[in-house]
């Protein structure tokens, strides 16, 4: 992401209430409300030397962090009903992870 220093200062940078994820979405949305636009460059590439996805057991923890940040963004920038709908979707997603974990653990017990 790149933006002019004047805009960064006017928007007061990233919102530090976001722990991880969605702080960039929030910044772009605030810039949009000030009359600026975001441009997506599909040819741009970024490389992570140690991506989170390669860590063991990172998927579930990362999913919870993303959910928390997404909810923070919706509570801050979207109508209340959207945050409530998102909360319901998060509950369904959490149920899915719980069922997957249950099935995986149950499968390991019966194999050995």
C-alpha positions in Angstrom: 0.0 0.0 0.0 1.3 3.5 -0.8 -0.2 6.9 -0.1 0.9 10.4 0.2 2.2 11.6 3.6 -0.3 14.4 3.7 -3.2 11.9 3.5 -1.5 9.6 6.0 -1.2 12.5 8.4 -4.8 13.6 7.8 -6.1 10.1 8.5 -3.7 9.7 11.4 -2.3 6.5 10.0 -3.4 3.0 10.9 -6.0 2.5 13.6 -4.0 0.8 16.4 -7.2 -0.9 17.7 -6.7 -3.4 15.0 -4.3 -6.1 16.2 -3.7 -7.7 12.9 -5.6 -7.6 9.6 -8.2 -5.2 8.4 -6.2 -2.1 9.4 -5.4 -1.6 5.8 -9.1 -2.0 4.8 -10.1 0.5 7.4 -7.4 3.0 6.2 -8.6 2.7 2.6 -12.2 3.2 3.7 -11.4 6.3 5.6 -9.5 7.6 2.6 -12.5 6.9 0.4 -14.8 8.9 2.8 -12.4 11.8 2.3 -12.8 11.6 -1.5 -9.8 9.5 -2.4 -9.8 6.2 -4.3 -7.9 3.0 -3.9 -6.3 1.4 -6.9 -5.6 -2.3 -7.2 -2.5 -3.4 -9.1 -2.7 -7.1 -9.9 0.8 -7.2 -11.2 2.3 -6.1 -7.9 3.7 -8.9 -5.8 4.8 -9.3 -2.2 6.7 -12.1 -0.6 6.6 -13.3 3.0 9.8 -15.0 4.1 8.1 -17.0 6.9 4.4 -17.1 6.1 1.9 -17.8 8.9 0.3 -20.5 6.9 3.3 -22.7 7.2 3.3 -22.7 11.0 1.8 -25.8 12.7 -1.7 -25.2 14.2 -1.7 -21.6 12.8 -4.9 -22.0 10.8 -7.3 -21.9 13.7 -5.5 -19.2 15.7 -5.2 -17.1 12.5 -8.8 -17.6 11.7 -9.8 -16.2 15.2 -7.5 -13.2 14.8 -9.0 -12.5 11.4 -12.6 -12.9 12.8 -11.8 -10.4 15.6 -10.4 -7.8 13.2 -13.2 -8.2 10.8 -15.7 -7.7 13.5 -13.8 -4.6 14.7 -13.9 -3.2 11.2 -17.7 -3.9 10.8 -18.5 -2.4 14.2 -16.5 0.7 13.4 -17.6 1.2 9.7 -20.7 -0.7 8.9 -24.4 -0.6 10.1 -25.2 -2.5 13.2 -27.3 -5.1 11.4 -24.2 -6.1 9.3 -22.1 -6.6 12.4 -24.8 -8.8 13.8 -25.1 -10.9 10.6 -21.3 -11.2 10.6 -21.4 -12.4 14.2 -23.8 -15.2 13.1 -21.5 -16.2 10.3 -18.6 -16.3 12.7 -20.5 -18.7 14.9 -21.2 -21.0 12.0 -17.5 -20.9 11.0 -16.5 -21.7 14.6 -18.9 -24.6 14.6 -17.4 -25.9 11.4 -13.9 -25.8 13.0 -15.1 -27.5 16.1 -16.7 -30.3 14.2 -13.6 -30.7 12.0 -11.5 -30.9 15.2 -13.8 -33.4 16.8 -13.8 -35.7 13.7 -10.0 -35.5 13.4 -9.5 -36.4 17.0 -12.1 -39.1 16.9 -10.4 -40.6 13.8 -7.0 -40.6 15.5 -8.4 -42.5 18.5 -10.0 -45.3 16.5 -7.0 -45.8 14.2 -4.4 -46.7 16.8 
